Amino acid sequence: MAEDEVKPIIKSYRRAMKASEEYVKPYWEDFLRLYKYWHLKKPDILTKTYSRISLNLFHTMVQEKIPKIYRNVFSNEDMVTVSGSDPRSEMFSELAQAWLRDMLSNRIKLQHTIMPTIQSAMIGGNGFRMPTVNFVKNSEGKYERRISGRNLDFFNVLPSPGGGQINPFDNDTSSALEWAFVIDWWSEEKIKALAEKGVLDKDQVGRMLDTAADTNYPETQ
């Protein structure tokens, strides 16, 4: 990347991140307040009383709804259907549908990992998941990529202000999400382990970890 390209790119990134931080702050405050209620923490208005009825009701409503949603989604193996967007692709829809159902049920095992996402949605109105790539050994002893997915903490996702539709058919629609920041910290141990497995470039990882962190980037000034 040319040196003269670094400054505008980083500045654009920082402006977008700042806009997202300001946008999500009130939603984070609301979610945190509801999360405390779910944990039966008394709000200020009840600190001088012995009443726990309102808190118990909130906690019960969430916990009662979760298994109902779970059963509605996973009680039928036909939980997802795929259809072609045009006549030419329709002939591949059944094959794509079988692949997707196997992926969700047997590879990702969505039914065993979806509970935190549902719980987050019930508490604060939103739950997030992200696709991931895991590395598993094949029959030859080599590591190969496998698509998977996992829950994301509510506070690890910073969408762009305005709009909320992800991957719309029309990217120009006003409800389309322009960007979203997903905070996903990797530990040094994880990075080193992936380098040892050959997933990451070992030399590049060594250079990165040996370089002292410098937060005084002149290009951001």
C-alpha positions in Angstrom: 0.0 0.0 0.0 1.4 3.4 -1.0 2.3 5.7 1.9 0.0 8.4 0.6 -3.0 6.0 0.8 -2.5 5.1 4.5 -3.6 8.4 6.0 -7.1 8.8 4.3 -7.9 5.1 4.8 -7.1 5.2 8.6 -8.9 8.5 9.0 -12.0 7.1 7.3 -11.8 4.0 9.6 -11.5 6.2 12.7 -14.4 8.4 11.6 -16.6 5.4 11.0 -15.7 3.8 14.3 -16.4 7.0 16.2 -19.8 7.3 14.5 -20.6 3.7 15.4 -19.5 4.2 19.0 -21.7 7.3 19.4 -24.6 5.5 17.8 -24.5 2.3 19.9 -23.9 4.1 23.3 -27.6 4.6 24.2 -28.5 1.1 23.1 -25.7 -0.3 25.2 -26.9 1.6 28.2 -30.5 0.3 27.7 -29.2 -3.3 27.3 -27.0 -3.1 30.4 -30.0 -1.8 32.4 -32.2 -4.7 31.2 -29.4 -7.2 31.7 -29.1 -6.1 35.3 -32.9 -6.6 35.7 -32.5 -10.1 34.3 -29.8 -10.8 36.9 -32.3 -9.7 39.5 -30.3 -6.5 40.4 -32.7 -3.9 41.9 -33.2 -0.7 40.0 -32.7 2.5 41.9 -36.5 3.0 42.3 -36.7 -0.3 44.4 -33.5 0.1 46.5 -35.5 1.3 49.5 -38.1 -1.5 49.2 -38.1 -5.2 49.8 -40.1 -5.8 46.6 -38.6 -8.3 44.0 -41.8 -9.0 42.1 -41.0 -6.8 39.1 -37.5 -8.3 38.8 -38.8 -11.9 39.1 -41.4 -11.2 36.4 -38.8 -9.9 34.0 -36.4 -12.8 34.6 -39.3 -15.3 34.3 -40.6 -13.9 31.1 -37.2 -14.2 29.5 -36.5 -17.7 30.8 -39.9 -19.0 29.8 -39.7 -17.7 26.3 -36.3 -19.1 25.4 -37.3 -22.9 25.3 -40.5 -22.0 23.3 -38.4 -20.2 20.6 -35.9 -23.1 20.7 -38.6 -25.7 20.1 -40.3 -23.7 17.4 -37.0 -23.4 15.4 -35.5 -26.9 16.0 -38.5 -29.2 16.4 -38.5 -29.7 12.6 -35.5 -30.8 10.6 -36.8 -28.6 7.8 -35.9 -25.5 9.8 -34.5 -23.8 6.7 -35.6 -23.9 3.1 -33.8 -22.7 0.0 -35.3 -21.5 -3.3 -33.7 -20.2 -6.4 -33.8 -16.4 -7.1 -34.4 -17.1 -10.8 -35.4 -20.2 -12.9 -31.8 -20.9 -13.8 -30.7 -21.4 -10.2 -33.8 -23.3 -9.1 -32.3 -26.6 -10.3 -29.6 -26.2 -7.7 -31.9 -25.2 -4.8 -32.5 -28.7 -3.4 -28.7 -29.5 -3.3 -28.0 -26.1 -1.7 -30.8 -26.7 0.9 -29.4 -30.2 1.8 -25.9 -28.7 2.2 -27.2 -25.8 4.4 -29.3 -28.1 6.7 -26.3 -30.4 7.1 -24.0 -27.5 7.8 -26.3 -26.0 10.5 -27.2 -29.3 12.2 -24.1 -31.4 11.9 -21.2 -29.1 11.3 -22.0 -25.9 13.1 -24.4 -27.7 15.5 -26.5 -24.6 15.7 -29.0 -26.2 18.1 -26.2 -26.6 20.7 -24.7 -23.1 20.5 -27.7 -20.9 19.8 -28.9 -20.5 23.4 -26.8 -17.4 24.3 -27.9 -15.7 21.1 -31.6 -16.3 21.9 -31.0 -15.2 25.5 -29.5 -11.9 24.3 -32.3 -11.3 21.9 -34.9 -11.9 24.7 -33.2 -9.6 27.2 -32.3 -6.6 25.0 -34.0 -7.2 21.7 -31.0 -8.2 19.7 -28.7 -11.2 19.5 -25.6 -11.5 17.2 -23.8 -14.5 15.6 -21.0 -14.5 13.2 -19.7 -17.1 10.7 -16.2 -18.4 11.6 -13.7 -20.7 10.1 -12.3 -23.5 12.3 -9.2 -25.6 11.4 -9.5 -29.4 11.9 -7.3 -32.3 11.0 -8.3 -34.4 8.0 -7.5 -38.0 7.4 -4.1 -37.1 6.1 -3.2 -35.2 9.3 -3.3 -31.9 7.6 -5.4 -28.9 8.9 -8.3 -27.9 6.7 -10.8 -25.1 6.9 -14.3 -25.8 8.1 -17.1 -23.2 8.2 -18.7 -22.8 11.6 -20.3 -20.0 13.7 -20.5 -18.7 17.2 -22.4 -16.3 19.4 -21.2 -12.7 19.6 -21.5 -10.6 22.8 -24.0 -7.7 22.4 -21.2 -5.2 23.1 -18.9 -6.6 20.5 -20.9 -5.4 17.5 -20.9 -1.7 16.4 -23.2 -1.2 13.4 -23.3 2.0 11.3 -25.9 4.7 12.3 -29.2 4.3 10.5 -30.4 1.2 8.6 -30.4 -2.3 10.0 -30.8 -4.7 7.1 -27.8 -6.9 6.5 -27.1 -8.2 2.9 -30.3 -6.7 1.3 -31.2 -7.7 -2.3 -30.7 -4.0 -3.2 -27.5 -2.6 -1.8 -28.8 0.9 -2.4 -31.9 0.6 -0.3 -32.1 3.1 2.6 -32.4 0.4 5.2 -29.1 -1.3 4.2 -26.4 -1.4 6.8 -23.4 0.6 5.5 -20.9 -1.1 7.8 -20.5 -3.0 11.0 -17.5 -3.3 13.3 -17.1 -6.7 15.1 -14.6 -6.7 17.9 -12.9 -10.1 18.1 -9.7 -10.2 20.1 -7.3 -13.1 19.6 -5.0 -14.0 22.4 -1.2 -14.2 21.7 -1.5 -17.9 22.6 -4.1 -18.5 19.9 -2.1 -16.6 17.3 1.0 -18.6 18.1 -0.9 -21.9 18.0 -2.3 -21.1 14.5 1.1 -20.2 13.3 2.5 -23.5 14.6 -0.3 -25.4 12.8 0.6 -23.6 9.5 -2.7 -21.7 9.4 -0.9 -18.3 9.8 2.5 -17.3 8.3 4.9 -18.1 11.1 7.5 -15.5 10.0 4.9 -12.8 9.8 3.5 -13.7 13.2 6.9 -13.6 14.8 7.6 -10.2 13.3 4.3 -8.8 14.5 4.7 -10.1 18.1 8.3 -8.9 18.3 7.3 -5.4 17.3 6.5 -3.1 20.2 3.0 -1.6 20.0 3.0 2.0 19.0 -0.3 3.9 19.3 1.2 7.3 18.2 0.4 6.9 14.6 1.4 10.1 12.7 -0.9 9.3 9.9 -3.9 9.7 12.1 -3.0 13.2 13.2 
